[in-house]
Structures are given as C-alpha cells and as structure tokens.
Amino acid sequence: TIPQVFGLAHFGAGTLPIHLDDVKCKGTETSLSLCPHPVWGKHNCGHHEDVGIFCTPVRLVNGSNQYEGRLEVWHDRSWGTVCDDEFDVLSTTVVCRMLNYQHTNPLLFGSLYYGSGTLPIHLNDVSCTGSEIRLSQCPHNVLGAHNCSHKEVVGMSCTPGNLCFIKTVSEIHC
C-alpha cells in the first residue's frame, strides 16, 4: 500500500505536544524513530502544519462493527464502491488481509445487505485467487469502468474466530 500523505492539518489540528519536525526518511526505515530528524521535541512549527497519513485503501462501512460492511476503496483522492460481479470469497479474503484482520472467516453478503451507497463505483469484475496482498493485484476492469449499478455493491464480513454452522444436531460445520 502506498500511503497518502496530507499536510496542513488535513485531518484536523492536534493539541498534544509536537515531538518531531523536519523528519527526512529514505523509505527503508522500519520505524519513524530511525529517520533523520532534529532533537526530539524541538520544532519550529504549529499544529496548523500537522501531517496526516492514510495507509489503507479499503474500508468497510455501514456494518454493525468494524469487521463488516459495504466495501469501499480509495482511488484518485476519493472513496468509491465495488461491484459484486466476479467478486467472491477469495476476493473477500484479500480485503480482510488488507485490513489486517487475522484469523477471520471471510463472508460475502448479497448486494444491498449494507446499503447501496452513493459514492462513485471504482471497481468491477474483481477476481482474486486469494493469495494477493492487495485488491489492486487482482484482475479487474480499468478503475472507474463498470457495467453495474449501486444495487450491485459488495457487502462482506471479516468475522474474527471460527464460525460454526449447525444444520442438524449431528451435522456441525466449522
């Protein structure tokens, strides 16, 4: 995931002490503290210059908790929905991995389960093998190109733990 960096307090000005200023990372560091910077706590800036970073280009919205909802993706500085054409549980597995939900049971819900949304439709015909790290690695139509409506958006869940389905008293599937 390539992070999006926003300056000038894009996500709001902070109120806590400013610890770092003039940070100059190469991109190979494993921690922000390993990047060259002046003495900790020394700065010549104000909270109107606070930096914001956006790292995860997917989110689940309109669910009852953080693990479920309508799938939305970030593209070209805006959120948009994903059509359910070709989208299956393998694609859902990739999304759960992107959200860093470990040990989950990905579930795919029918269109409109979490509402249709009104955002642009960014992705269509997403067909993952399940081994991809990001949705962008899965075959899909050109971003923004689609043949579906907001009635065909992906609803999904990354439910933690093991789910068991009971068909009969003697037949339990986990």
N, CA, C and O atoms as a DFTB+ gen file, in Angstrom:
696 C
 N C O
     1  1       0.830      -1.173       0.000
     2  2       0.000       0.000       0.000
     3  2       0.875       1.237       0.000
     4  3       1.761       1.380       0.842
     5  1       0.630       2.117      -0.931
     6  2       1.343       3.382      -0.969
     7  2       0.555       4.373      -0.136
     8  3      -0.596       4.674      -0.453
     9  1       1.163       4.888       0.933
    10  2       0.413       5.805       1.795
    11  2       0.145       7.146       1.129
    12  3       0.939       7.624       0.318
    13  1      -0.961       7.730       1.476
    14  2      -1.301       9.078       1.045
    15  2      -0.892      10.010       2.179
    16  3      -1.259       9.774       3.330
    17  1      -0.141      11.061       1.875
    18  2       0.310      12.000       2.891
    19  2      -0.423      13.316       2.701
    20  3      -0.489      13.851       1.594
    21  1      -0.971      13.830       3.791
    22  2      -1.723      15.074       3.766
    23  2      -1.084      16.042       4.756
    24  3      -0.862      15.680       5.912
    25  1      -0.793      17.237       4.333
    26  2      -0.220      18.258       5.205
    27  2      -1.255      19.254       5.660
    28  3      -2.449      19.105       5.400
    29  1      -0.777      20.270       6.343
    30  2      -1.609      21.390       6.778
    31  2      -2.840      20.952       7.556
    32  3      -3.941      21.457       7.332
    33  1      -2.643      20.006       8.474
    34  2      -3.706      19.551       9.381
    35  2      -4.957      19.094       8.628
    36  3      -6.077      19.404       9.035
    37  1      -4.768      18.363       7.542
    38  2      -5.866      17.881       6.707
    39  2      -6.930      17.135       7.517
    40  3      -8.123      17.267       7.244
    41  1      -6.504      16.356       8.506
    42  2      -7.432      15.588       9.330
    43  2      -7.738      16.290      10.653
    44  3      -8.324      15.698      11.560
    45  1      -7.340      17.542      10.751
    46  2      -7.571      18.315      11.966
    47  2      -6.273      18.593      12.707
    48  3      -5.359      17.768      12.712
    49  1      -6.202      19.738      13.321
    50  2      -5.019      20.127      14.084
    51  2      -5.010      19.407      15.422
    52  3      -6.041      19.285      16.083
    53  1      -3.839      18.935      15.809
    54  2      -3.687      18.262      17.084
    55  2      -3.607      19.243      18.237
    56  3      -3.542      20.455      18.034
    57  1      -3.614      18.707      19.449
    58  2      -3.499      19.532      20.647
    59  2      -2.379      19.048      21.558
    60  3      -2.036      19.725      22.527
    61  1      -1.813      17.896      21.262
    62  2      -0.746      17.334      22.080
    63  2       0.590      17.984      21.727
    64  3       0.688      18.678      20.715
    65  1       1.617      17.768      22.548
    66  2       2.935      18.331      22.235
    67  2       3.451      17.839      20.874
    68  3       3.187      16.704      20.477
    69  1       4.170      18.685      20.181
    70  2       4.785      18.324      18.903
    71  2       6.151      17.716      19.215
    72  3       7.019      18.373      19.790
    73  1       6.326      16.455      18.829
    74  2       7.560      15.750      19.148
    75  2       8.577      15.757      18.012
    76  3       9.781      15.773      18.265
    77  1       8.110      15.745      16.764
    78  2       9.023      15.640      15.624
    79  2       8.759      16.736      14.605
    80  3       7.620      17.151      14.389
    81  1       9.834      17.191      13.989
    82  2       9.764      18.197      12.928
    83  2      10.900      17.891      11.959
    84  3      11.917      17.317      12.348
    85  1      10.729      18.266      10.725
    86  2      11.770      18.093       9.700
    87  2      12.274      16.648       9.622
    88  3      13.481      16.413       9.562
    89  1      11.362      15.695       9.624
    90  2      11.702      14.277       9.517
    91  2      12.032      13.970       8.053
    92  3      11.277      14.339       7.154
    93  1      13.149      13.302       7.822
    94  2      13.599      13.021       6.457
    95  2      13.884      11.522       6.296
    96  3      15.028      11.086       6.428
    97  1      12.857      10.756       6.015
    98  2      13.006       9.309       5.830
    99  2      13.443       8.983       4.408
   100  3      13.144       9.724       3.471
   101  1      14.145       7.879       4.258
   102  2      14.538       7.368       2.936
   103  2      13.470       6.419       2.391
   104  3      13.335       6.239       1.181
   105  1      12.718       5.822       3.310
   106  2      11.698       4.860       2.908
   107  2      12.076       3.434       3.243
   108  3      11.246       2.534       3.120
   109  1      13.299       3.209       3.660
   110  2      13.756       1.867       4.014
   111  2      13.735       1.627       5.520
   112  3      13.962       0.505       5.972
   113  1      13.465       2.669       6.295
   114  2      13.457       2.535       7.750
   115  2      12.263       1.687       8.202
   116  3      11.206       1.699       7.572
   117  1      12.446       0.963       9.286
   118  2      11.370       0.136       9.837
   119  2      10.603       0.852      10.938
   120  3       9.607       0.332      11.443
   121  1      11.056       2.028      11.307
   122  2      10.397       2.812      12.342
   123  2      10.646       4.289      12.069
   124  3      11.713       4.660      11.579
   125  1       9.687       5.118      12.377
   126  2       9.826       6.552      12.184
   127  2      10.992       7.111      13.008
   128  3      11.635       8.078      12.598
   129  1      11.261       6.510      14.155
   130  2      12.353       6.993      15.005
   131  2      13.727       6.774      14.364
   132  3      14.705       7.383      14.796
   133  1      13.818       5.920      13.347
   134  2      15.090       5.677      12.667
   135  2      15.361       6.689      11.550
   136  3      16.450       6.702      10.978
   137  1      14.387       7.525      11.243
   138  2      14.558       8.554      10.216
   139  2      15.329       9.739      10.800
   140  3      15.128      10.090      11.962
   141  1      16.209      10.359      10.008
   142  2      16.910      11.546      10.499
   143  2      15.913      12.664      10.853
   144  3      14.983      12.945      10.097
   145  1      16.127      13.288      12.008
   146  2      15.284      14.396      12.467
   147  2      16.038      15.148      13.556
   148  3      16.941      14.591      14.181
   149  1      15.675      16.415      13.789
   150  2      16.303      17.172      14.885
   151  2      15.988      16.529      16.236
   152  3      15.300      15.510      16.301
   153  1      16.474      17.107      17.268
   154  2      16.262      16.599      18.628
   155  2      14.767      16.437      18.906
   156  3      13.952      17.285      18.544
   157  1      14.438      15.337      19.549
   158  2      13.056      15.035      19.926
   159  2      12.464      16.199      20.710
   160  3      13.053      16.637      21.699
   161  1      11.323      16.699      20.291
   162  2      10.652      17.792      20.982
   163  2      11.026      19.174      20.488
   164  3      10.372      20.153      20.848
   165  1      12.072      19.276      19.667
   166  2      12.480      20.574      19.136
   167  2      11.801      20.785      17.778
   168  3      11.897      19.942      16.886
   169  1      11.121      21.914      17.639
   170  2      10.400      22.174      16.392
   171  2      10.236      23.673      16.194
   172  3      10.411      24.468      17.117
   173  1       9.899      24.031      14.973
   174  2       9.590      25.427      14.651
   175  2       8.289      25.483      13.857
   176  3       8.177      26.210      12.870
   177  1       7.317      24.710      14.303
   178  2       6.046      24.649      13.581
   179  2       4.880      24.696      14.562
   180  3       5.066      24.654      15.779
   181  1       3.687      24.785      14.010
   182  2       2.471      24.800      14.813
   183  2       1.543      23.670      14.381
   184  3       1.807      22.988      13.391
   185  1       0.477      23.476      15.110
   186  2      -0.456      22.397      14.800
   187  2      -1.168      22.592      13.462
   188  3      -1.734      21.639      12.926
   189  1      -1.151      23.796      12.919
   190  2      -1.743      24.016      11.599
   191  2      -0.927      23.301      10.515
   192  3      -1.369      23.209       9.369
   193  1       0.259      22.795      10.871
   194  2       1.112      22.057       9.938
   195  2       1.127      20.554      10.215
   196  3       1.910      19.830       9.599
   197  1       0.288      20.072      11.118
   198  2       0.273      18.643      11.450
   199  2       0.072      17.803      10.194
   200  3      -0.732      18.136       9.323
   201  1       0.811      16.724      10.125
   202  2       0.742      15.835       8.976
   203  2      -0.265      14.724       9.256
   204  3      -0.424      14.285      10.395
   205  1      -0.935      14.283       8.213
   206  2      -1.849      13.148       8.310
   207  2      -1.447      12.119       7.270
   208  3      -1.063      12.472       6.156
   209  1      -1.534      10.863       7.628
   210  2      -1.164       9.788       6.710
   211  2      -2.327       8.817       6.613
   212  3      -2.921       8.432       7.620
   213  1      -2.640       8.433       5.396
   214  2      -3.716       7.494       5.125
   215  2      -3.092       6.287       4.441
   216  3      -2.550       6.419       3.344
   217  1      -3.156       5.113       5.064
   218  2      -2.436       3.947       4.557
   219  2      -3.313       2.858       3.944
   220  3      -2.878       2.204       2.997
   221  1      -4.498       2.641       4.431
   222  2      -5.311       1.517       3.969
   223  2      -6.317       1.983       2.928
   224  3      -7.208       2.777       3.229
   225  1      -6.172       1.486       1.690
   226  2      -7.067       1.956       0.630
   227  2      -8.401       1.218       0.557
   228  3      -9.097       1.316      -0.454
   229  1      -8.776       0.480       1.607
   230  2     -10.079      -0.180       1.660
   231  2     -10.695       0.058       3.029
   232  3      -9.989       0.259       4.018
   233  1     -12.025       0.031       3.072
   234  2     -12.722       0.142       4.341
   235  2     -14.080      -0.544       4.228
   236  3     -14.603      -0.740       3.131
   237  1     -14.637      -0.903       5.377
   238  2     -15.970      -1.483       5.453
   239  2     -16.854      -0.474       6.176
   240  3     -16.515      -0.025       7.271
   241  1     -17.976      -0.117       5.577
   242  2     -18.858       0.894       6.150
   243  2     -20.284       0.373       6.287
   244  3     -20.694      -0.551       5.586
   245  1     -21.016       0.972       7.185
   246  2     -22.442       0.715       7.391
   247  2     -22.723      -0.643       8.035
   248  3     -23.856      -1.122       7.995
   249  1     -21.703      -1.266       8.629
   250  2     -21.906      -2.523       9.341
   251  2     -22.168      -2.259      10.812
   252  3     -22.121      -1.114      11.262
   253  1     -22.440      -3.311      11.554
   254  2     -22.691      -3.151      12.980
   255  2     -21.402      -3.127      13.796
   256  3     -21.426      -2.821      14.988
   257  1     -20.261      -3.455      13.150
   258  2     -18.962      -3.376      13.816
   259  2     -17.878      -3.172      12.752
   260  3     -18.185      -3.113      11.562
   261  1     -16.617      -3.064      13.174
   262  2     -15.511      -2.776      12.262
   263  2     -15.211      -3.909      11.296
   264  3     -14.519      -3.695      10.301
   265  1     -15.711      -5.103      11.561
   266  2     -15.390      -6.277      10.752
   267  2     -16.352      -6.512       9.587
   268  3     -16.161      -7.455       8.820
   269  1     -17.359      -5.690       9.443
   270  2     -18.342      -5.945       8.394
   271  2     -18.835      -4.646       7.786
   272  3     -18.721      -3.576       8.383
   273  1     -19.383      -4.763       6.589
   274  2     -19.980      -3.596       5.957
   275  2     -19.871      -3.626       4.443
   276  3     -19.441      -4.611       3.842
   277  1     -20.275      -2.516       3.851
   278  2     -20.158      -2.329       2.410
   279  2     -18.692      -2.030       2.118
   280  3     -18.080      -1.213       2.805
   281  1     -18.132      -2.674       1.119
   282  2     -16.734      -2.472       0.760
   283  2     -16.578      -1.186      -0.032
   284  3     -17.289      -0.951      -1.010
   285  1     -15.637      -0.358       0.404
   286  2     -15.293       0.853      -0.326
   287  2     -13.786       0.905      -0.502
   288  3     -13.034       0.463       0.366
   289  1     -13.352       1.445      -1.628
   290  2     -11.932       1.548      -1.948
   291  2     -11.568       3.002      -2.221
   292  3     -12.401       3.787      -2.673
   293  1     -10.323       3.348      -1.945
   294  2      -9.800       4.700      -2.145
   295  2      -9.108       4.747      -3.492
   296  3      -8.214       3.945      -3.761
   297  1      -9.509       5.675      -4.337
   298  2      -8.866       5.857      -5.637
   299  2      -8.994       7.321      -6.052
   300  3     -10.060       7.925      -5.932
   301  1      -7.920       7.861      -6.526
   302  2      -7.907       9.214      -7.063
   303  2      -8.507      10.231      -6.080
   304  3      -9.330      11.066      -6.452
   305  1      -8.072      10.136      -4.818
   306  2      -8.464      11.063      -3.759
   307  2      -9.940      11.009      -3.378
   308  3     -10.493      11.984      -2.869
   309  1     -10.588       9.836      -3.634
   310  2     -11.981       9.705      -3.204
   311  2     -12.317       8.241      -2.932
   312  3     -11.707       7.328      -3.489
   313  1     -13.297       8.046      -2.065
   314  2     -13.804       6.710      -1.788
   315  2     -14.842       6.338      -2.831
   316  3     -15.541       7.202      -3.359
   317  1     -14.940       5.050      -3.126
   318  2     -15.938       4.550      -4.054
   319  2     -16.287       3.111      -3.718
   320  3     -15.614       2.471      -2.909
   321  1     -17.333       2.612      -4.337
   322  2     -17.805       1.258      -4.061
   323  2     -17.205       0.255      -5.044
   324  3     -16.504       0.623      -5.987
   325  1     -17.502      -1.031      -4.795
   326  2     -17.021      -2.140      -5.623
   327  2     -18.226      -2.960      -6.044
   328  3     -19.050      -3.330      -5.207
   329  1     -18.335      -3.248      -7.335
   330  2     -19.433      -4.083      -7.834
   331  2     -19.187      -5.538      -7.465
   332  3     -18.041      -5.974      -7.352
   333  1     -20.265      -6.284      -7.280
   334  2     -20.136      -7.678      -6.875
   335  2     -19.914      -8.641      -8.038
   336  3     -19.771      -9.842      -7.810
   337  1     -19.880      -8.149      -9.285
   338  2     -19.612      -9.015     -10.435
   339  2     -18.250      -9.678     -10.261
   340  3     -17.251      -8.982     -10.082
   341  1     -18.188     -11.003     -10.310
   342  2     -16.957     -11.794     -10.183
   343  2     -16.381     -11.808      -8.770
   344  3     -15.518     -12.639      -8.484
   345  1     -16.815     -10.939      -7.890
   346  2     -16.269     -10.841      -6.532
   347  2     -16.765     -12.049      -5.734
   348  3     -17.968     -12.300      -5.665
   349  1     -15.831     -12.798      -5.132
   350  2     -16.207     -13.982      -4.370
   351  2     -15.455     -14.026      -3.046
   352  3     -14.785     -13.062      -2.676
   353  1     -15.566     -15.146      -2.331
   354  2     -14.956     -15.252      -1.008
   355  2     -13.427     -15.151      -1.083
   356  3     -12.803     -14.745      -0.103
   357  1     -12.808     -15.505      -2.208
   358  2     -11.359     -15.351      -2.352
   359  2     -10.980     -13.870      -2.387
   360  3      -9.966     -13.469      -1.816
   361  1     -11.789     -13.071      -3.051
   362  2     -11.559     -11.624      -3.061
   363  2     -11.788     -11.048      -1.672
   364  3     -11.074     -10.140      -1.245
   365  1     -12.775     -11.570      -0.973
   366  2     -13.057     -11.132       0.390
   367  2     -11.871     -11.438       1.304
   368  3     -11.552     -10.648       2.193
   369  1     -11.222     -12.574       1.090
   370  2     -10.034     -12.948       1.855
   371  2      -8.940     -11.901       1.703
   372  3      -8.275     -11.550       2.678
   373  1      -8.751     -11.401       0.489
   374  2      -7.734     -10.381       0.233
   375  2      -8.064      -9.094       0.990
   376  3      -7.177      -8.478       1.581
   377  1      -9.326      -8.690       0.973
   378  2      -9.735      -7.472       1.680
   379  2      -9.478      -7.627       3.178
   380  3      -8.943      -6.713       3.806
   381  1      -9.850      -8.768       3.758
   382  2      -9.627      -8.988       5.193
   383  2      -8.136      -8.917       5.508
   384  3      -7.749      -8.383       6.547
   385  1      -7.299      -9.448       4.625
   386  2      -5.849      -9.380       4.822
   387  2      -5.372      -7.929       4.766
   388  3      -4.530      -7.523       5.566
   389  1      -5.906      -7.147       3.826
   390  2      -5.526      -5.737       3.713
   391  2      -5.889      -4.962       4.974
   392  3      -5.168      -4.046       5.372
   393  1      -6.992      -5.323       5.596
   394  2      -7.439      -4.651       6.812
   395  2      -6.730      -5.187       8.054
   396  3      -6.985      -4.745       9.174
   397  1      -5.834      -6.147       7.830
   398  2      -5.042      -6.754       8.896
   399  2      -5.913      -7.484       9.913
   400  3      -5.610      -7.494      11.106
   401  1      -7.009      -8.100       9.428
   402  2      -7.851      -8.911      10.293
   403  2      -7.372     -10.347      10.169
   404  3      -7.674     -11.033       9.193
   405  1      -6.631     -10.787      11.157
   406  2      -6.068     -12.126      11.165
   407  2      -7.093     -13.116      11.713
   408  3      -7.983     -12.741      12.476
   409  1      -6.963     -14.358      11.325
   410  2      -7.811     -15.447      11.826
   411  2      -9.285     -15.111      11.654
   412  3     -10.057     -15.143      12.612
   413  1      -9.659     -14.793      10.442
   414  2     -11.049     -14.437      10.178
   415  2     -11.700     -15.462       9.263
   416  3     -11.032     -16.259       8.605
   417  1     -12.997     -15.415       9.246
   418  2     -13.794     -16.218       8.329
   419  2     -14.484     -15.251       7.379
   420  3     -15.565     -14.750       7.689
   421  1     -13.876     -14.979       6.225
   422  2     -14.480     -14.019       5.304
   423  2     -15.838     -14.509       4.806
   424  3     -15.994     -15.668       4.422
   425  1     -16.797     -13.622       4.822
   426  2     -18.136     -13.929       4.328
   427  2     -18.539     -12.865       3.326
   428  3     -18.225     -11.687       3.491
   429  1     -19.232     -13.288       2.294
   430  2     -19.723     -12.380       1.265
   431  2     -21.233     -12.331       1.371
   432  3     -21.890     -13.371       1.432
   433  1     -21.789     -11.126       1.392
   434  2     -23.227     -10.955       1.511
   435  2     -23.799     -10.441       0.199
   436  3     -23.089      -9.842      -0.608
   437  1     -25.076     -10.678      -0.003
   438  2     -25.734     -10.221      -1.208
   439  2     -25.735      -8.711      -1.324
   440  3     -25.546      -7.987      -0.347
   441  1     -25.950      -8.263      -2.532
   442  2     -26.000      -6.828      -2.795
   443  2     -27.005      -6.154      -1.881
   444  3     -28.045      -6.724      -1.551
   445  1     -26.690      -4.956      -1.484
   446  2     -27.537      -4.098      -0.661
   447  2     -27.667      -4.532       0.793
   448  3     -28.417      -3.906       1.542
   449  1     -26.968      -5.577       1.219
   450  2     -27.051      -6.023       2.607
   451  2     -26.648      -4.904       3.564
   452  3     -27.231      -4.749       4.638
   453  1     -25.635      -4.120       3.156
   454  2     -25.180      -2.984       3.959
   455  2     -25.498      -1.651       3.281
   456  3     -24.839      -0.646       3.548
   457  1     -26.489      -1.639       2.422
   458  2     -26.888      -0.423       1.733
   459  2     -26.151      -0.236       0.421
   460  3     -25.079      -0.800       0.205
   461  1     -26.741       0.562      -0.447
   462  2     -26.186       0.742      -1.792
   463  2     -25.074       1.775      -1.854
   464  3     -24.175       1.671      -2.689
   465  1     -25.125       2.751      -0.996
   466  2     -24.136       3.826      -1.067
   467  2     -24.416       4.748      -2.235
   468  3     -25.200       4.419      -3.125
   469  1     -23.780       5.886      -2.228
   470  2     -23.986       6.864      -3.290
   471  2     -22.672       7.301      -3.924
   472  3     -22.648       8.176      -4.789
   473  1     -21.587       6.686      -3.487
   474  2     -20.270       7.062      -3.995
   475  2     -20.061       6.528      -5.405
   476  3     -20.800       5.648      -5.846
   477  1     -19.068       7.045      -6.117
   478  2     -18.767       6.508      -7.443
   479  2     -18.411       5.024      -7.354
   480  3     -17.931       4.554      -6.322
   481  1     -18.646       4.305      -8.423
   482  2     -18.261       2.894      -8.491
   483  2     -16.842       2.846      -9.051
   484  3     -16.609       3.181     -10.213
   485  1     -15.895       2.425      -8.207
   486  2     -14.480       2.418      -8.609
   487  2     -14.028       1.105      -9.235
   488  3     -13.218       1.115     -10.162
   489  1     -14.537      -0.033      -8.743
   490  2     -14.041      -1.327      -9.222
   491  2     -15.179      -2.235      -9.649
   492  3     -16.275      -2.204      -9.090
   493  1     -14.883      -3.049     -10.663
   494  2     -15.834      -4.037     -11.173
   495  2     -15.050      -5.240     -11.675
   496  3     -13.884      -5.129     -12.054
   497  1     -15.709      -6.383     -11.672
   498  2     -15.123      -7.642     -12.160
   499  2     -13.809      -7.977     -11.456
   500  3     -12.842      -8.385     -12.100
   501  1     -13.778      -7.804     -10.139
   502  2     -12.603      -8.161      -9.333
   503  2     -12.623      -9.674      -9.132
   504  3     -13.611     -10.235      -8.660
   505  1     -11.525     -10.321      -9.494
   506  2     -11.463     -11.779      -9.415
   507  2     -10.109     -12.204      -8.842
   508  3      -9.148     -12.397      -9.587
   509  1     -10.039     -12.348      -7.530
   510  2      -8.790     -12.687      -6.846
   511  2      -8.628     -14.201      -6.714
   512  3      -9.604     -14.950      -6.762
   513  1      -7.389     -14.633      -6.548
   514  2      -7.111     -16.042      -6.264
   515  2      -7.083     -16.296      -4.759
   516  3      -7.155     -17.442      -4.316
   517  1      -6.977     -15.220      -3.975
   518  2      -6.909     -15.327      -2.528
   519  2      -5.495     -15.182      -1.989
   520  3      -5.306     -15.010      -0.784
   521  1      -4.503     -15.248      -2.865
   522  2      -3.110     -15.150      -2.414
   523  2      -2.551     -13.733      -2.540
   524  3      -1.449     -13.459      -2.065
   525  1      -3.293     -12.844      -3.168
   526  2      -2.824     -11.473      -3.361
   527  2      -2.747     -10.726      -2.032
   528  3      -3.470     -11.036      -1.085
   529  1      -1.861      -9.742      -1.984
   530  2      -1.714      -8.904      -0.800
   531  2      -2.684      -7.726      -0.862
   532  3      -3.185      -7.282       0.171
   533  1      -2.954      -7.214      -2.074
   534  2      -3.823      -6.052      -2.279
   535  2      -4.839      -6.339      -3.383
   536  3      -4.575      -7.139      -4.280
   537  1      -5.990      -5.693      -3.318
   538  2      -7.001      -5.831      -4.370
   539  2      -6.455      -5.390      -5.716
   540  3      -6.837      -5.938      -6.750
   541  1      -5.567      -4.409      -5.714
   542  2      -5.020      -3.910      -6.974
   543  2      -4.216      -4.978      -7.714
   544  3      -3.966      -4.828      -8.910
   545  1      -3.806      -6.050      -7.038
   546  2      -3.081      -7.141      -7.678
   547  2      -4.025      -8.154      -8.325
   548  3      -3.587      -8.999      -9.105
   549  1      -5.297      -8.074      -8.011
   550  2      -6.293      -8.987      -8.575
   551  2      -6.730      -8.490      -9.946
   552  3      -6.807      -7.282     -10.173
   553  1      -7.017      -9.414     -10.863
   554  2      -7.577      -8.962     -12.141
   555  2      -8.877      -8.193     -11.905
   556  3      -9.714      -8.598     -11.099
   557  1      -9.033      -7.077     -12.621
   558  2     -10.240      -6.260     -12.510
   559  2     -10.324      -5.354     -13.739
   560  3      -9.350      -5.191     -14.474
   561  1     -11.488      -4.775     -13.944
   562  2     -11.649      -3.802     -15.026
   563  2     -10.820      -2.562     -14.726
   564  3     -10.333      -2.385     -13.609
   565  1     -10.666      -1.721     -15.711
   566  2     -10.000      -0.441     -15.524
   567  2     -10.719       0.310     -14.410
   568  3     -11.948       0.308     -14.351
   569  1      -9.960       0.952     -13.528
   570  2     -10.566       1.694     -12.424
   571  2     -11.588       2.690     -12.964
   572  3     -11.296       3.480     -13.862
   573  1     -12.778       2.636     -12.402
   574  2     -13.848       3.538     -12.813
   575  2     -14.728       2.986     -13.923
   576  3     -15.833       3.484     -14.137
   577  1     -14.258       1.962     -14.637
   578  2     -15.057       1.366     -15.726
   579  2     -15.919       0.248     -15.145
   580  3     -15.400      -0.659     -14.494
   581  1     -17.223       0.305     -15.375
   582  2     -18.117      -0.717     -14.830
   583  2     -19.383      -0.807     -15.662
   584  3     -19.693       0.086     -16.451
   585  1     -20.107      -1.899     -15.473
   586  2     -21.395      -2.101     -16.129
   587  2     -22.430      -2.505     -15.078
   588  3     -23.267      -3.375     -15.319
   589  1     -22.363      -1.874     -13.931
   590  2     -23.282      -2.230     -12.851
   591  2     -23.841      -0.971     -12.201
   592  3     -23.466       0.151     -12.541
   593  1     -24.740      -1.191     -11.267
   594  2     -25.373      -0.067     -10.572
   595  2     -25.070      -0.160      -9.078
   596  3     -24.448      -1.118      -8.620
   597  1     -25.509       0.831      -8.334
   598  2     -25.304       0.823      -6.889
   599  2     -26.098      -0.295      -6.206
   600  3     -25.917      -0.535      -5.012
   601  1     -26.957      -0.969      -6.935
   602  2     -27.698      -2.099      -6.378
   603  2     -26.847      -3.372      -6.392
   604  3     -27.295      -4.419      -5.924
   605  1     -25.631      -3.290      -6.924
   606  2     -24.754      -4.459      -7.055
   607  2     -23.431      -4.285      -6.312
   608  3     -22.398      -4.756      -6.787
   609  1     -23.442      -3.626      -5.171
   610  2     -22.197      -3.373      -4.450
   611  2     -21.872      -4.516      -3.489
   612  3     -22.760      -5.242      -3.042
   613  1     -20.587      -4.660      -3.184
   614  2     -20.113      -5.743      -2.323
   615  2     -20.399      -5.432      -0.854
   616  3     -20.070      -4.354      -0.358
   617  1     -21.011      -6.385      -0.178
   618  2     -21.163      -6.369       1.267
   619  2     -20.425      -7.580       1.801
   620  3     -20.564      -8.675       1.256
   621  1     -19.639      -7.406       2.861
   622  2     -18.814      -8.516       3.328
   623  2     -18.529      -8.428       4.813
   624  3     -18.824      -7.427       5.467
   625  1     -17.949      -9.500       5.329
   626  2     -17.585      -9.557       6.741
   627  2     -16.252     -10.274       6.895
   628  3     -15.968     -11.242       6.189
   629  1     -15.449      -9.793       7.813
   630  2     -14.186     -10.431       8.198
   631  2     -14.354     -10.897       9.635
   632  3     -13.573     -10.514      10.506
   633  1     -15.351     -11.710       9.888
   634  2     -15.695     -12.129      11.243
   635  2     -14.525     -12.837      11.911
   636  3     -14.011     -13.815      11.369
   637  1     -14.093     -12.361      13.080
   638  2     -12.973     -12.996      13.771
   639  2     -13.359     -14.343      14.366
   640  3     -14.521     -14.582      14.697
   641  1     -12.368     -15.215      14.497
   642  2     -12.571     -16.518      15.132
   643  2     -13.190     -17.519      14.194
   644  3     -13.311     -17.273      12.994
   645  1     -13.576     -18.639      14.738
   646  2     -14.186     -19.704      13.949
   647  2     -15.693     -19.653      14.083
   648  3     -16.233     -19.583      15.187
   649  1     -16.352     -19.688      12.963
   650  2     -17.810     -19.756      12.964
   651  2     -18.240     -21.188      12.726
   652  3     -17.634     -21.890      11.917
   653  1     -19.244     -21.617      13.397
   654  2     -19.791     -22.944      13.171
   655  2     -21.223     -22.794      12.689
   656  3     -21.983     -21.974      13.204
   657  1     -21.578     -23.586      11.704
   658  2     -22.925     -23.586      11.178
   659  2     -23.561     -24.925      11.538
   660  3     -23.022     -25.984      11.217
   661  1     -24.689     -24.870      12.194
   662  2     -25.365     -26.088      12.623
   663  2     -26.522     -26.354      11.676
   664  3     -27.482     -25.586      11.622
   665  1     -26.422     -27.474      10.912
   666  2     -27.516     -27.865      10.037
   667  2     -28.509     -28.722      10.815
   668  3     -29.717     -28.482      10.797
   669  1     -27.977     -29.708      11.485
   670  2     -28.781     -30.541      12.374
   671  2     -27.950     -30.791      13.618
   672  3     -26.789     -30.386      13.678
   673  1     -28.526     -31.450      14.608
   674  2     -27.805     -31.716      15.843
   675  2     -26.543     -32.532      15.569
   676  3     -25.535     -32.351      16.252
   677  1     -26.582     -33.419      14.589
   678  2     -25.422     -34.271      14.293
   679  2     -24.518     -33.709      13.197
   680  3     -23.478     -34.299      12.903
   681  1     -24.888     -32.595      12.591
   682  2     -24.106     -32.049      11.486
   683  2     -23.708     -30.607      11.792
   684  3     -24.511     -29.687      11.640
   685  1     -22.451     -30.417      12.229
   686  2     -21.910     -29.112      12.551
   687  2     -20.718     -28.863      11.648
   688  3     -19.819     -29.700      11.560
   689  1     -20.699     -27.725      10.977
   690  2     -19.588     -27.353      10.087
   691  2     -18.903     -26.112      10.618
   692  3     -19.557     -25.099      10.867
   693  1     -17.575     -26.180      10.796
   694  2     -16.818     -25.030      11.270
   695  2     -15.819     -24.578      10.215
   696  3     -15.084     -23.615      10.433
